[in-house]
Amino acid sequence: MMLRLLLVWLINAIALIAVVRPVLLLLTLPVTILTLGLFIFVLNGLLFWGVGSWLEGFAVAGFWSGVLGAILFSIVSWLLSALVLRAPTK
């Protein structure tokens, strides 16, 4: 069960990082600039929602749940990156 969950997470990460996300970011660049980057949360929410309807075992209730998931994913990713990449103090 745990291996299946990790596999689903890996597939989701690949789907978000792979070809689809960069193309969508490029196509929505004018809107992203006008909203000072906040449209990326909407785009990530749409991607979460789309992947949730596409993959078995990963469900997203709707668009706003996808946006909330994208925000939480960004916060957790930022925190983990800050902890891992933090320079050791002397």
N, C-alpha and C positions, 0 to 999 in steps of 0.2 A: 504494500500500500504506500509506504513512504517513498519507495523507488519510483512508483508511478507518479506521485505528486512532484517529485524532483524532475522527472522527465517532462511533465506538463509545464512546469516553470521554465525549464530550459527551452522548450519549444516556444513558449510565449516570449521569452527574452529574444530569441532568434527572430521571431516574427516582428517584434518591435524594432530591432536593430537592423534587420536585413533590408532588402531593396525597397520595400513599401514605404517605410518611414522617411528615408531621405528624399524620395521622390515627392511625397506629400509635403514635406517641409519646404522643398524648393518651389512647388506650385503655390503654396500659401504664404510665401515670403512677404509679399506686400501687406497682407492682412496682419501677419506677425509683427512687422515693423510698425504698423499703425497702432497696434494694441500693446506696443512695448514688450512683446514676447509672451503676453498672457494667452494668446491664441494657441500656443503650443500645448497648454493644458487641455484645451478643447480638442485639439488634434489627438493628443495622447488618450483622452477619454473616449473618443470615437474608435481608436485602435483597440483599447481595452474591450470596449463593447463588441466590436467586430470579432476579435479573437475569442471572446466569451461565447459568442453564438456559433463560432466555427469549430472550436475544440471541445471534445467530450471531456468532462471532468473539470472544466473551468467555466464558471457561470458568472455573468454580470447582469444584474437585474434590469438595468436600463442605462440611458445616456448619462444621467446625473450620477449614478453609481460608478460609471466608468470614469467620469471626471474626478470624483472623489478618490477613486482608486489610483488615478494618475497622480493626483496631488500627494496622497499618502506614499505612493511608490517613489516619487521625487524626494520627499522629505527623508524617508528611510535610506534611500540611495545616497543622499547628500551626507547624512549622519554617518553611515558606514564608511563612506569614502574619507570623511574627515578623520574618523578614528583610525583607519588603516594607513592613511597617508601622512598622519601627523608625525612631524619630526621628533625624534627622541630628545628629551631634555637632558642636560648634563648637570 
